[in-house]
Amino acid sequence: QLRSEAQDEEIGARRLWSQDPADFVALWQAQQESWLGAAYRNLRPGGAALLMIGDGDDEARAPAVDCLASTVAAGECVGFEVVATATIESIADAAHRTKGMLRTEHLVYLRRPAEVQEKAARKQVQARWRVDGSQYCGLSHCCAF
């Protein structure tokens, strides 16, 4: 079991969903941007991060957060360049799925732009967020460089 302070830092904790589903999505996105921002700052220019993320086993919550879109948006928001994504999901019918086969998983390959490209990339992302009105754009913490 996790200690209580570690539980407070868990991203996407189920107890937060059950407390206030409406606030969960905004908190989820803020947490995504926070940890990806830390990863970004710890990589050298040109460095890469390869992430494996799952959609979760709880189908009741699944429509609320698109984990792939959320991670890609948060990565771009903090300055990462998205190089590639891949998704794998079970094709077994419900009767034949084991616990390990319930979750759709995504691989996300992010790269911190080289120093010369970094400023231009951030400006481009900021401009795109303002123009397209993305669902993540309206949050006060998004793209605050």
C-alpha positions in Angstrom: 0.0 0.0 0.0 1.1 3.6 -0.7 1.8 5.9 2.2 -0.8 8.7 2.5 1.5 11.4 1.2 2.3 9.3 -1.8 -1.4 8.7 -2.4 -1.9 12.5 -2.4 0.5 12.7 -5.3 -0.9 9.8 -7.4 -2.0 11.0 -10.9 -5.6 10.2 -11.6 -6.4 8.7 -8.2 -9.8 6.9 -8.2 -10.8 8.6 -5.0 -10.5 12.0 -6.7 -12.8 10.8 -9.5 -15.4 9.7 -7.0 -15.2 12.9 -5.0 -15.8 15.3 -7.9 -15.9 13.9 -11.5 -16.3 17.4 -12.9 -13.1 18.7 -11.4 -11.2 15.4 -12.1 -10.6 16.2 -15.8 -9.1 19.6 -15.2 -7.0 18.2 -12.3 -5.9 15.3 -14.5 -4.7 17.7 -17.2 -2.9 19.9 -14.7 -1.1 16.9 -13.3 -0.2 15.7 -16.8 1.4 19.0 -17.6 3.2 19.2 -14.3 5.0 15.8 -14.6 5.7 16.2 -18.3 7.1 19.7 -17.6 9.4 18.2 -15.0 10.5 15.5 -17.5 11.0 18.2 -20.2 13.2 20.3 -17.9 15.3 17.2 -17.1 16.1 16.3 -20.7 18.8 17.9 -22.7 17.8 19.7 -25.9 17.3 16.9 -28.4 16.6 14.4 -25.7 13.7 12.0 -25.9 11.1 10.4 -23.7 9.2 7.3 -24.5 6.0 6.9 -22.5 3.6 3.9 -22.0 0.2 5.0 -20.8 -3.0 3.0 -20.3 -6.6 4.0 -20.5 -7.5 2.3 -17.3 -9.7 -0.7 -16.5 -12.8 1.3 -15.4 -15.0 1.6 -18.4 -17.4 4.0 -16.5 -14.6 6.6 -16.3 -13.1 5.9 -19.7 -15.1 8.5 -21.7 -14.1 11.3 -19.3 -10.4 11.3 -20.1 -8.8 10.4 -23.5 -5.4 9.5 -22.0 -3.6 9.6 -25.4 -5.0 13.0 -26.4 -4.4 14.3 -22.9 -0.8 13.2 -22.8 -0.1 14.5 -26.3 -1.7 17.9 -25.5 0.2 18.2 -22.3 3.5 17.2 -23.9 3.0 19.8 -26.6 1.9 22.4 -24.1 5.2 22.1 -22.1 7.3 22.2 -25.3 7.8 18.6 -26.4 7.6 17.7 -30.1 5.5 14.6 -30.7 7.5 12.2 -32.9 5.1 9.3 -33.0 2.3 7.4 -31.2 1.1 3.8 -31.3 -1.9 2.1 -29.7 -2.6 -1.5 -28.9 -5.9 -2.9 -27.7 -7.3 -6.3 -27.2 -9.4 -7.9 -29.9 -10.6 -10.7 -27.5 -14.3 -10.6 -26.7 -15.3 -9.7 -23.2 -15.7 -13.4 -22.1 -12.1 -14.1 -23.0 -10.3 -11.0 -21.7 -8.2 -11.5 -18.6 -7.4 -8.6 -16.3 -4.2 -7.8 -18.3 -6.2 -7.6 -21.6 -8.8 -5.1 -20.5 -6.7 -1.9 -21.0 -5.9 -0.1 -24.2 -2.3 1.0 -24.0 -0.5 3.8 -25.9 3.1 4.4 -26.6 4.1 8.1 -27.0 7.5 9.2 -28.3 8.3 12.8 -27.3 11.4 14.8 -28.1 12.7 18.0 -26.6 13.5 20.2 -29.5 17.1 21.3 -30.0 17.8 24.7 -28.4 17.6 26.7 -31.7 14.2 25.2 -32.5 12.9 25.4 -29.0 11.7 29.0 -28.9 10.0 28.7 -32.3 8.3 25.5 -31.4 6.9 27.0 -28.2 5.5 30.0 -30.0 3.9 27.8 -32.7 2.2 25.6 -30.0 1.0 28.7 -28.1 -0.4 30.2 -31.3 -2.2 26.9 -32.2 -3.8 26.6 -28.8 -5.1 30.2 -29.1 -6.5 29.6 -32.6 -8.1 26.2 -32.4 -9.8 26.5 -29.1 -8.7 23.0 -27.9 -10.5 21.6 -24.9 -7.3 22.0 -22.9 -6.6 25.5 -24.0 -9.0 27.2 -21.6 -7.2 26.0 -18.5 -5.3 28.7 -16.7 -2.1 26.5 -16.4 -1.9 25.5 -20.0 0.9 26.8 -22.1 2.1 29.3 -19.4 5.7 29.6 -20.5 
